[in-house]
Amino acid sequence: MILILSDSFDKHADVVCGKLSSSNEKYFRFDLDTDSLKSSQITFFEGKWNIHQNNISINSDQIDKVWVRRPFVEVSLEEANINEPGFKIWRGEWNKTLLGLYNTLKTVKWLNPLAKSYQAENKYLQMDVARDVGFILPPLIVSNEKKELCNFIDTYGDVVLKLMNQEFYQDADGSFKGLYVNKVSESEIRDFGDIDENPIVLQAYVEKDYEVRYTVVGKDHHVCQIQSQKSKLASVDWRRYDIPNTPHHPIEPPIEIRDKVNQFMKSLELEFGALDFVVSPSGEWHFLEINTMGQWLWIEDLTGLGISDSIVSMLSTKKGEK
């Protein structure tokens, strides 16, 4: 039995569940959004778990594989700002209970192992491992000292401001927004405070021929060229999504990049990852980051790359077993 950790809004899980059903694979989708959990029951007794959701029940000793899309309680942006004690207790107790379930399931096969997945989300660890395997990384500084930040800009010229921790905030009009990668100038950094500021990330801007979303599932490599420079909106950060003006194409990566990706994934002990690269006009691949629970469905929809098929194959009884 495959346990799928997700939420009821997850289209990625919809696609994979549909294919698992078509191949007669047994799975239980455990949706962790608040509405789904409010109509769910879970019990831990004498070392075993029973979960009941959507009129289906399973117990923990039936589970031999886990696919992680969303491992903890998923709240909406509005719910994230709720400070009512009852809701905070409810959410906290569910998350601690889920940790208990995952501890019981630690000996089964996970895609990815949860501890390894969260460990690999550490951007500093990613950079260390990326250097070790031989990736090119854009020069980067993390600092809250204005002088150091200005010196970095003096050295590298064009730089971008990035976030280590992506958060959404509520604007004055009530809408929720995120902060994308943006070019910044030395004059803007000079407005940075001398004290009481959080560290910020500046990275040397790499001139782009195109960008790459590189999705790995086990031994399968699904590589998508994103022609972000064809869009003024997406040219600095393709996550601004200007799909009609940003062509996506499947490509074959250079063999040396493929080999380094394999080394990188092995070092992090991961079987799934969504890696981002910038490819310069001279053809150099610059590693940016890996997301261990990254999105991929838009890539599959636009290019026909069989990412969901690779995930189903990893989870299936015939090919998922070692």
PyMOL commands that set and color helices and strands:
alter all, ss='L'
color gray80, all
select helices_A, chain A and resi 11-22+34-38+60-62+77-80+85-104+114-120+123-133+146-156+186-189+228-230+238-240+243-245+255-268+297-303+307-315+317-320
alter helices_A, ss='H'
color red, helices_A
select strands_A, chain A and resi 2-6+27-31+41-45+48-53+56-59+65-68+109-111+140-143+159-162+168-170+176-178+182-184+200-204+210-217+220-226+248-250+272-279+285-291
alter strands_A, ss='S'
color yellow, strands_A
deselect
rebuild
show_as cartoon
